[in-house]
Amino acid sequence: MPIQVFDSKRDSRNILVTPQIRSRFFRYEPGQVGDLHSHDLGHEIFLILQGRAHFKIAGEEAELGPGQLCVALVDEPHQVRNPGSEPMIMYLSVTPHIQPTHTGRNEDGSRHPTRFRPSPAYDVETDTQTPVDTLIDRFVAAAQSAAKAAREAAQRQEVISTQLKLALAAGDEGGADRAREEMWQGVSQTFKQVYALGDVWNALAPRAGKAE
């Protein structure tokens, strides 16, 4: 399959949306101001490609130009404004992308009520074919799988960590490498199950109640 190429001057939309990361190009017209918000789980990275962007992040302010980047960490209220006379284009990513990804904020930093957005708000089609009850069952199954993977990994890691300590104490690099690799397999499998849980949750959340 050929590599899909996106153009910041054409594709002002979400271009990759997964539980691991949501990324997009965003175009702000002169004077345009974004909503003040934060992310309960995600860090957000902003890279300016064209024009100027004024940022308010956690009470601090800065103006960025092309080639400059800033970050809003989890729970840091942030807002973007185009202070210039030309369009501003930036690349941004939020990781992880787990609904409800945006939490509105008041100027005093207080939080708005939790708000779930419909999937099209992130340029993803809403699954309207699968019954909600089926999505709920899938979510429960994914949660159980993630919990099982975490339990099994934790049990095994206790044994492997002892092996790793002994190998390191003895200067046994080969033994340490093998123990580390086995520990990594447990970590990676646990994260894969958690991301699978996030995928099902993102499909369920907009349909489990009111979505705005």
Accessible surface in RSA format (square Angstrom, percent):
REM  Atomic radii and reference values for relative SASA: ProtOr
REM  Chains: A
REM  Algorithm: Lee & Richards
REM  Probe-radius: 1.40
REM  Slices: 20
REM RES _ NUM      All-atoms   Total-Side   Main-Chain    Non-polar    All polar
REM                ABS   REL    ABS   REL    ABS   REL    ABS   REL    ABS   REL
RES MET A   1   228.47 118.3 145.81  96.5  82.65 196.8 114.38  97.2 114.09 151.2
RES PRO A   2   121.38  88.5 101.16  92.2  20.22  73.5 113.36  93.6   8.03  49.9
RES ILE A   3   157.60  89.7 133.82  99.7  23.77  57.3 140.10 100.9  17.50  47.5
RES GLN A   4   131.52  73.5 108.37  79.2  23.14  55.1  40.91  87.1  90.60  68.7
RES VAL A   5   116.53  76.7  98.41  89.1  18.12  43.7 101.37  88.1  15.16  41.1
RES PHE A   6    56.77  28.4  35.97  22.3  20.80  54.1  35.97  21.8  20.80  59.5
RES ASP A   7    62.01  43.4  57.53  57.3   4.48  10.6  13.07  30.8  48.94  48.8
RES SER A   8    23.02  19.5  17.72  23.6   5.30  12.2   3.05   6.5  19.97  28.0
RES LYS A   9   151.94  74.1 122.19  75.0  29.75  70.8  84.62  76.2  67.32  71.7
RES ARG A  10   159.69  67.0 129.78  66.2  29.90  71.2  74.43 101.7  85.26  51.7
RES ASP A  11    12.46   8.7  11.40  11.3   1.07   2.5   1.07   2.5  11.39  11.4
RES SER A  12    52.30  44.2  31.37  41.9  20.93  48.2  24.50  52.2  27.80  38.9
RES ARG A  13    94.60  39.7  94.03  47.9   0.57   1.3  37.87  51.8  56.73  34.4
RES ASN A  14     5.36   3.7   0.69   0.7   4.67  11.3   0.00   0.0   5.36   5.2
RES ILE A  15    39.26  22.3  17.12  12.8  22.13  53.3  19.98  14.4  19.28  52.3
RES LEU A  16    88.08  49.1  85.13  60.9   2.95   7.4  88.08  61.9   0.00   0.0
RES VAL A  17    41.84  27.5  14.89  13.5  26.96  65.0  14.89  12.9  26.96  73.1
RES THR A  18    42.44  30.2  38.22  38.7   4.22  10.0  40.74  54.7   1.70   2.6
RES PRO A  19    10.20   7.4  10.20   9.3   0.00   0.0  10.20   8.4   0.00   0.0
RES GLN A  20    77.60  43.4  74.61  54.5   3.00   7.1  28.97  61.7  48.63  36.9
RES ILE A  21    50.66  28.8  50.66  37.7   0.00   0.0  50.66  36.5   0.00   0.0
RES ARG A  22     9.37   3.9   9.37   4.8   0.00   0.0   0.00   0.0   9.37   5.7
RES SER A  23     6.08   5.1   6.08   8.1   0.00   0.0   0.66   1.4   5.41   7.6
RES ARG A  24    31.89  13.4  31.89  16.3   0.00   0.0   1.22   1.7  30.66  18.6
RES PHE A  25    25.24  12.6  25.24  15.6   0.00   0.0  25.24  15.3   0.00   0.0
RES PHE A  26    56.41  28.2  56.38  34.9   0.03   0.1  56.41  34.2   0.00   0.0
RES ARG A  27    97.38  40.9  87.32  44.5  10.06  24.0  28.92  39.5  68.47  41.5
RES TYR A  28    12.76   6.0  12.76   7.3   0.00   0.0   0.25   0.2  12.51  15.4
RES GLU A  29    78.21  44.9  78.21  59.2   0.00   0.0  50.83  98.3  27.38  22.4
RES PRO A  30    61.13  44.5  38.94  35.5  22.19  80.7  39.45  32.6  21.67 134.7
RES GLY A  31    51.58  63.6   0.00   N/A  51.58  63.6  33.46  91.8  18.13  40.6
RES GLN A  32    70.15  39.2  60.15  44.0  10.00  23.8  29.76  63.3  40.39  30.6
RES VAL A  33    75.62  49.8  49.43  44.7  26.19  63.1  49.43  42.9  26.19  71.0
RES GLY A  34    15.94  19.7   0.00   N/A  15.94  19.7  14.41  39.5   1.53   3.4
RES ASP A  35   106.86  74.9  95.67  95.2  11.19  26.5  28.14  66.2  78.72  78.5
RES LEU A  36    24.69  13.7  17.65  12.6   7.04  17.7  17.65  12.4   7.04  19.0
RES HIS A  37    29.75  16.3  29.75  20.7   0.00   0.0  27.23  28.1   2.52   2.9
RES SER A  38     0.00   0.0   0.00   0.0   0.00   0.0   0.00   0.0   0.00   0.0
RES HIS A  39     2.01   1.1   1.82   1.3   0.20   0.5   1.82   1.9   0.20   0.2
RES ASP A  40    47.23  33.1  37.19  37.0  10.04  23.7  20.11  47.3  27.12  27.0
RES LEU A  41   103.11  57.4  90.21  64.5  12.89  32.4  91.54  64.3  11.57  31.1
RES GLY A  42     1.96   2.4   0.00   N/A   1.96   2.4   0.24   0.7   1.72   3.9
RES HIS A  43    76.87  42.0  76.83  53.4   0.03   0.1  48.00  49.5  28.87  33.6
RES GLU A  44     5.86   3.4   5.86   4.4   0.00   0.0   0.00   0.0   5.86   4.8
RES ILE A  45    59.50  33.9  59.50  44.3   0.00   0.0  59.50  42.8   0.00   0.0
RES PHE A  46     3.69   1.8   3.69   2.3   0.00   0.0   3.69   2.2   0.00   0.0
RES LEU A  47    54.36  30.3  54.36  38.9   0.00   0.0  54.36  38.2   0.00   0.0
RES ILE A  48     0.23   0.1   0.00   0.0   0.23   0.5   0.00   0.0   0.23   0.6
RES LEU A  49    68.32  38.0  45.01  32.2  23.31  58.6  47.57  33.4  20.74  55.8
RES GLN A  50    41.80  23.4  39.79  29.1   2.01   4.8  21.70  46.2  20.10  15.2
RES GLY A  51     5.21   6.4   0.00   N/A   5.21   6.4   2.40   6.6   2.81   6.3
RES ARG A  52    98.63  41.4  97.97  49.9   0.66   1.6  39.20  53.6  59.43  36.0
RES ALA A  53     0.00   0.0   0.00   0.0   0.00   0.0   0.00   0.0   0.00   0.0
RES HIS A  54    27.67  15.1  27.15  18.9   0.52   1.3  14.74  15.2  12.93  15.1
RES PHE A  55     2.93   1.5   2.57   1.6   0.36   0.9   2.57   1.6   0.36   1.0
RES LYS A  56    63.97  31.2  63.30  38.8   0.67   1.6  37.34  33.6  26.63  28.4
RES ILE A  57    24.24  13.8  22.00  16.4   2.24   5.4  22.00  15.8   2.24   6.1
RES ALA A  58    50.46  46.4  24.41  37.7  26.06  59.3  31.46  44.3  19.00  50.3
RES GLY A  59    74.85  92.3   0.00   N/A  74.85  92.3  38.51 105.7  36.34  81.4
RES GLU A  60   131.71  75.6 129.21  97.7   2.51   6.0  51.45  99.5  80.26  65.5
RES GLU A  61   109.98  63.1  76.45  57.8  33.54  79.8  24.13  46.7  85.86  70.1
RES ALA A  62    54.53  50.1  44.11  68.1  10.42  23.7  54.09  76.2   0.44   1.2
RES GLU A  63    84.49  48.5  60.73  45.9  23.76  56.6  17.88  34.6  66.61  54.4
RES LEU A  64    13.78   7.7  13.78   9.9   0.00   0.0  13.78   9.7   0.00   0.0
RES GLY A  65     2.20   2.7   0.00   N/A   2.20   2.7   2.20   6.0   0.00   0.0
RES PRO A  66    80.93  59.0  59.52  54.3  21.42  77.9  59.84  49.4  21.09 131.1
RES GLY A  67    65.95  81.3   0.00   N/A  65.95  81.3  34.15  93.7  31.80  71.2
RES GLN A  68    92.88  51.9  89.03  65.1   3.85   9.2  29.39  62.6  63.49  48.2
RES LEU A  69    96.60  53.8  69.12  49.4  27.48  69.1  69.12  48.5  27.48  73.9
RES CYS A  70    24.34  18.4  19.01  21.2   5.33  12.5  24.18  61.3   0.16   0.2
RES VAL A  71    59.02  38.8  42.14  38.2  16.87  40.7  42.14  36.6  16.87  45.8
RES ALA A  72     0.23   0.2   0.00   0.0   0.23   0.5   0.00   0.0   0.23   0.6
RES LEU A  73    87.33  48.6  86.57  61.9   0.76   1.9  86.57  60.8   0.76   2.0
RES VAL A  74    48.43  31.9  36.45  33.0  11.98  28.9  36.45  31.7  11.98  32.5
RES ASP A  75    70.31  49.2  62.12  61.8   8.19  19.4  22.00  51.8  48.31  48.2
RES GLU A  76    47.12  27.1  46.46  35.2   0.66   1.6  14.11  27.3  33.01  27.0
RES PRO A  77    29.06  21.2  27.65  25.2   1.41   5.1  27.65  22.8   1.41   8.8
RES HIS A  78     0.71   0.4   0.71   0.5   0.00   0.0   0.71   0.7   0.00   0.0
RES GLN A  79    30.37  17.0  28.87  21.1   1.50   3.6   3.37   7.2  27.00  20.5
RES VAL A  80     7.30   4.8   6.29   5.7   1.01   2.4   6.49   5.6   0.80   2.2
RES ARG A  81    89.04  37.4  89.04  45.4   0.00   0.0  26.89  36.8  62.14  37.7
RES ASN A  82     0.40   0.3   0.17   0.2   0.23   0.5   0.00   0.0   0.40   0.4
RES PRO A  83    49.18  35.8  14.11  12.9  35.07 127.5  18.01  14.9  31.17 193.7
RES GLY A  84    25.31  31.2   0.00   N/A  25.31  31.2  18.39  50.5   6.92  15.5
RES SER A  85   112.17  94.8  80.45 107.4  31.72  73.1  49.89 106.2  62.28  87.3
RES GLU A  86    86.49  49.7  85.36  64.6   1.13   2.7  28.58  55.3  57.91  47.3
RES PRO A  87    31.79  23.2  31.79  29.0   0.00   0.0  31.79  26.2   0.00   0.0
RES MET A  88     0.00   0.0   0.00   0.0   0.00   0.0   0.00   0.0   0.00   0.0
RES ILE A  89     2.89   1.6   2.89   2.2   0.00   0.0   2.89   2.1   0.00   0.0
RES MET A  90     1.53   0.8   1.53   1.0   0.00   0.0   1.53   1.3   0.00   0.0
RES TYR A  91    59.49  27.8  59.49  33.8   0.00   0.0  41.75  31.4  17.74  21.9
RES LEU A  92     8.02   4.5   8.02   5.7   0.00   0.0   8.02   5.6   0.00   0.0
RES SER A  93     6.10   5.2   6.00   8.0   0.11   0.2   0.13   0.3   5.97   8.4
RES VAL A  94     0.41   0.3   0.41   0.4   0.00   0.0   0.41   0.4   0.00   0.0
RES THR A  95    51.42  36.6  48.83  49.5   2.59   6.2  30.99  41.6  20.44  30.9
RES PRO A  96    43.36  31.6  41.50  37.8   1.86   6.8  41.50  34.3   1.86  11.6
RES HIS A  97     5.72   3.1   5.72   4.0   0.00   0.0   1.03   1.1   4.69   5.5
RES ILE A  98    35.60  20.3  30.28  22.6   5.33  12.8  30.28  21.8   5.33  14.5
RES GLN A  99     8.08   4.5   4.41   3.2   3.67   8.7   1.99   4.2   6.09   4.6
RES PRO A 100    24.76  18.0  22.81  20.8   1.95   7.1  23.07  19.0   1.69  10.5
RES THR A 101     5.94   4.2   1.65   1.7   4.28  10.2   3.96   5.3   1.98   3.0
RES HIS A 102    27.55  15.1  23.27  16.2   4.28  10.9  10.25  10.6  17.30  20.1
RES THR A 103     5.82   4.1   3.68   3.7   2.14   5.1   2.74   3.7   3.09   4.7
RES GLY A 104    20.38  25.1   0.00   N/A  20.38  25.1  12.77  35.1   7.61  17.0
RES ARG A 105    30.81  12.9  23.38  11.9   7.42  17.7   0.00   0.0  30.81  18.7
RES ASN A 106    66.46  45.8  61.63  59.6   4.82  11.6  18.55  44.7  47.90  46.3
RES GLU A 107   134.97  77.5 103.73  78.5  31.24  74.4  67.63 130.8  67.34  55.0
RES ASP A 108   122.26  85.6  78.57  78.2  43.69 103.3  51.07 120.2  71.18  71.0
RES GLY A 109    25.02  30.9   0.00   N/A  25.02  30.9  20.00  54.9   5.03  11.3
RES SER A 110    51.49  43.5  39.50  52.7  11.99  27.6  46.45  98.9   5.05   7.1
RES ARG A 111   117.68  49.4  91.70  46.7  25.97  61.8  45.66  62.4  72.02  43.6
RES HIS A 112    77.67  42.4  70.46  49.0   7.20  18.4  50.11  51.6  27.55  32.1
RES PRO A 113   118.69  86.5 102.90  93.8  15.79  57.4 114.59  94.6   4.10  25.5
RES THR A 114    90.66  64.5  58.80  59.6  31.87  75.9  31.07  41.7  59.59  90.1
RES ARG A 115   106.65  44.8 100.11  51.0   6.54  15.6  33.01  45.1  73.64  44.6
RES PHE A 116    52.28  26.2  50.21  31.1   2.07   5.4  50.21  30.4   2.07   5.9
RES ARG A 117    53.51  22.5  53.50  27.3   0.02   0.0   5.64   7.7  47.87  29.0
RES PRO A 118    47.38  34.5  47.18  43.0   0.21   0.8  47.38  39.1   0.00   0.0
RES SER A 119    12.98  11.0  10.68  14.3   2.30   5.3   3.60   7.7   9.38  13.1
RES PRO A 120    79.54  58.0  64.14  58.5  15.40  56.0  66.77  55.1  12.77  79.4
RES ALA A 121    48.27  44.4  15.55  24.0  32.72  74.4  28.71  40.4  19.56  51.8
RES TYR A 122     6.46   3.0   6.46   3.7   0.00   0.0   6.27   4.7   0.19   0.2
RES ASP A 123    79.95  56.0  43.88  43.7  36.07  85.3  18.95  44.6  61.00  60.8
RES VAL A 124    58.43  38.4  52.83  47.8   5.60  13.5  57.82  50.2   0.61   1.6
RES GLU A 125   164.14  94.2 143.37 108.5  20.77  49.4  60.77 117.5 103.37  84.4
RES THR A 126    43.67  31.1  27.37  27.7  16.31  38.9  23.45  31.5  20.22  30.6
RES ASP A 127    50.42  35.3  37.70  37.5  12.72  30.1  28.71  67.6  21.72  21.7
RES THR A 128    94.50  67.2  71.79  72.8  22.70  54.1  54.73  73.5  39.77  60.1
RES GLN A 129   159.66  89.3 135.02  98.7  24.65  58.7  59.23 126.1 100.43  76.2
RES THR A 130    20.67  14.7  17.01  17.2   3.66   8.7   5.98   8.0  14.69  22.2
RES PRO A 131    82.12  59.8  73.40  66.9   8.72  31.7  82.12  67.8   0.00   0.0
RES VAL A 132    44.88  29.5  40.90  37.0   3.98   9.6  40.90  35.5   3.98  10.8
RES ASP A 133   106.04  74.3 103.63 103.1   2.41   5.7  31.45  74.0  74.59  74.4
RES THR A 134    48.91  34.8  47.00  47.7   1.91   4.6  27.39  36.8  21.52  32.5
RES LEU A 135     3.31   1.8   3.31   2.4   0.00   0.0   3.31   2.3   0.00   0.0
RES ILE A 136    72.57  41.3  72.57  54.1   0.00   0.0  72.57  52.3   0.00   0.0
RES ASP A 137    95.31  66.8  89.21  88.8   6.11  14.4  28.04  66.0  67.27  67.1
RES ARG A 138   120.06  50.4 113.78  58.0   6.28  14.9  39.87  54.5  80.19  48.6
RES PHE A 139    54.01  27.0  54.01  33.5   0.00   0.0  54.01  32.7   0.00   0.0
RES VAL A 140    69.60  45.8  67.92  61.5   1.68   4.1  69.60  60.5   0.00   0.0
RES ALA A 141    52.20  48.0  49.17  75.9   3.03   6.9  50.77  71.5   1.43   3.8
RES ALA A 142    14.81  13.6   7.37  11.4   7.43  16.9  13.88  19.5   0.93   2.5
RES ALA A 143    34.58  31.8  29.27  45.2   5.31  12.1  30.30  42.7   4.28  11.3
RES GLN A 144   114.28  63.9 108.29  79.1   5.98  14.2  41.69  88.7  72.58  55.0
RES SER A 145    48.81  41.2  42.20  56.3   6.61  15.2  14.43  30.7  34.38  48.2
RES ALA A 146     9.34   8.6   7.70  11.9   1.63   3.7   8.02  11.3   1.32   3.5
RES ALA A 147    43.70  40.2  34.66  53.5   9.04  20.6  42.95  60.5   0.74   2.0
RES LYS A 148   115.20  56.2 115.20  70.7   0.00   0.0  57.59  51.8  57.61  61.4
RES ALA A 149    18.03  16.6  11.19  17.3   6.84  15.6  15.42  21.7   2.60   6.9
RES ALA A 150    43.08  39.6  37.66  58.1   5.42  12.3  39.46  55.6   3.63   9.6
RES ARG A 151   139.55  58.6 134.11  68.4   5.44  12.9  65.64  89.7  73.91  44.8
RES GLU A 152    92.12  52.9  86.80  65.7   5.31  12.7  37.75  73.0  54.37  44.4
RES ALA A 153    15.63  14.4  10.04  15.5   5.59  12.7  15.19  21.4   0.44   1.2
RES ALA A 154    63.55  58.4  49.10  75.8  14.44  32.9  55.87  78.7   7.68  20.3
RES GLN A 155   125.05  69.9 114.86  83.9  10.19  24.3  46.35  98.7  78.70  59.7
RES ARG A 156   104.56  43.9 100.85  51.4   3.71   8.8  51.36  70.2  53.21  32.2
RES GLN A 157    33.22  18.6  32.87  24.0   0.35   0.8  28.79  61.3   4.42   3.4
RES GLU A 158   128.95  74.0 121.19  91.7   7.77  18.5  45.51  88.0  83.45  68.1
RES VAL A 159    72.37  47.6  68.14  61.7   4.23  10.2  72.09  62.6   0.28   0.7
RES ILE A 160     0.97   0.5   0.97   0.7   0.00   0.0   0.97   0.7   0.00   0.0
RES SER A 161    33.39  28.2  33.03  44.1   0.36   0.8  21.02  44.8  12.37  17.3
RES THR A 162    72.69  51.7  72.52  73.5   0.16   0.4  48.67  65.4  24.01  36.3
RES GLN A 163    83.26  46.6  78.25  57.2   5.01  11.9  33.29  70.9  49.96  37.9
RES LEU A 164    37.20  20.7  37.20  26.6   0.00   0.0  37.20  26.1   0.00   0.0
RES LYS A 165   147.00  71.7 141.04  86.5   5.96  14.2  86.41  77.8  60.60  64.5
RES LEU A 166   119.12  66.3 115.34  82.5   3.78   9.5 116.23  81.6   2.89   7.8
RES ALA A 167    10.52   9.7   5.79   8.9   4.73  10.7  10.13  14.3   0.39   1.0
RES LEU A 168   114.84  64.0  94.43  67.6  20.41  51.3  96.36  67.7  18.48  49.7
RES ALA A 169    92.72  85.3  48.04  74.1  44.68 101.6  60.82  85.7  31.90  84.5
RES ALA A 170    83.17  76.5  42.82  66.1  40.35  91.8  55.35  77.9  27.82  73.7
RES GLY A 171    59.22  73.0   0.00   N/A  59.22  73.0  34.71  95.3  24.51  54.9
RES ASP A 172    65.50  45.9  57.39  57.1   8.10  19.2  21.79  51.3  43.71  43.6
RES GLU A 173   140.59  80.7 134.14 101.5   6.45  15.4  50.25  97.2  90.34  73.8
RES GLY A 174    33.26  41.0   0.00   N/A  33.26  41.0  26.46  72.6   6.80  15.2
RES GLY A 175    12.09  14.9   0.00   N/A  12.09  14.9   7.98  21.9   4.11   9.2
RES ALA A 176    10.32   9.5   9.69  14.9   0.63   1.4   9.88  13.9   0.44   1.2
RES ASP A 177    74.04  51.9  70.02  69.7   4.02   9.5  20.15  47.4  53.89  53.7
RES ARG A 178   165.19  69.4 156.48  79.8   8.72  20.8  78.73 107.6  86.46  52.4
RES ALA A 179     5.71   5.2   2.11   3.3   3.59   8.2   5.17   7.3   0.53   1.4
RES ARG A 180   154.24  64.8 153.88  78.4   0.36   0.9  56.05  76.6  98.19  59.5
RES GLU A 181    92.32  53.0  90.30  68.3   2.02   4.8  46.75  90.4  45.57  37.2
RES GLU A 182    67.69  38.9  61.55  46.6   6.13  14.6  27.50  53.2  40.18  32.8
RES MET A 183    48.07  24.9  48.07  31.8   0.00   0.0  46.28  39.3   1.80   2.4
RES TRP A 184   136.49  54.8 133.12  64.4   3.37   7.9 114.21  60.9  22.29  36.2
RES GLN A 185    81.81  45.7  81.37  59.5   0.43   1.0  37.47  79.8  44.34  33.6
RES GLY A 186    17.59  21.7   0.00   N/A  17.59  21.7  16.32  44.8   1.28   2.9
RES VAL A 187    60.25  39.6  56.42  51.1   3.82   9.2  60.25  52.3   0.00   0.0
RES SER A 188    13.41  11.3  10.55  14.1   2.87   6.6  10.43  22.2   2.98   4.2
RES GLN A 189    86.52  48.4  86.52  63.2   0.00   0.0  37.24  79.3  49.27  37.4
RES THR A 190    28.18  20.0  28.18  28.6   0.00   0.0  26.69  35.8   1.49   2.3
RES PHE A 191   108.13  54.1 107.81  66.8   0.32   0.8 108.13  65.6   0.00   0.0
RES LYS A 192   126.15  61.5 118.36  72.6   7.79  18.6  76.84  69.2  49.31  52.5
RES GLN A 193    58.26  32.6  58.03  42.4   0.23   0.6   1.27   2.7  57.00  43.2
RES VAL A 194    69.06  45.4  67.52  61.1   1.54   3.7  67.52  58.7   1.54   4.2
RES TYR A 195    69.60  32.5  68.27  38.8   1.33   3.5  37.13  27.9  32.48  40.0
RES ALA A 196    46.98  43.2  38.98  60.2   8.00  18.2  45.86  64.6   1.12   3.0
RES LEU A 197    40.27  22.4  40.27  28.8   0.00   0.0  40.27  28.3   0.00   0.0
RES GLY A 198     5.17   6.4   0.00   N/A   5.17   6.4   5.14  14.1   0.04   0.1
RES ASP A 199    84.23  59.0  80.83  80.5   3.40   8.0   8.67  20.4  75.57  75.4
RES VAL A 200    32.25  21.2  28.82  26.1   3.43   8.3  32.25  28.0   0.00   0.0
RES TRP A 201    67.94  27.3  67.94  32.9   0.00   0.0  64.54  34.4   3.39   5.5
RES ASN A 202    22.78  15.7  18.21  17.6   4.56  11.0  16.10  38.8   6.68   6.5
RES ALA A 203    37.33  34.3  25.05  38.7  12.28  27.9  33.50  47.2   3.83  10.1
RES LEU A 204     8.89   5.0   8.89   6.4   0.00   0.0   8.89   6.2   0.00   0.0
RES ALA A 205     5.91   5.4   0.00   0.0   5.91  13.4   1.72   2.4   4.19  11.1
RES PRO A 206     9.71   7.1   2.74   2.5   6.97  25.3   2.74   2.3   6.97  43.3
RES ARG A 207    61.54  25.8  39.69  20.2  21.85  52.0  16.25  22.2  45.29  27.4
RES ALA A 208    65.09  59.8  28.14  43.4  36.94  84.0  33.35  47.0  31.74  84.1
RES GLY A 209    51.58  63.6   0.00   N/A  51.58  63.6  39.70 108.9  11.88  26.6
RES LYS A 210   166.89  81.4 137.84  84.6  29.05  69.2  96.40  86.8  70.49  75.1
RES ALA A 211    37.11  34.1   9.65  14.9  27.45  62.5   9.65  13.6  27.45  72.7
RES GLU A 212    91.77  52.7  64.49  48.8  27.28  65.0  46.62  90.2  45.14  36.9
END  Absolute sums over single chains surface
CHAIN  1 A    12422.5      10283.9       2138.6       7256.6       5165.9
END  Absolute sums over all chains
TOTAL         12422.5      10283.9       2138.6       7256.6       5165.9
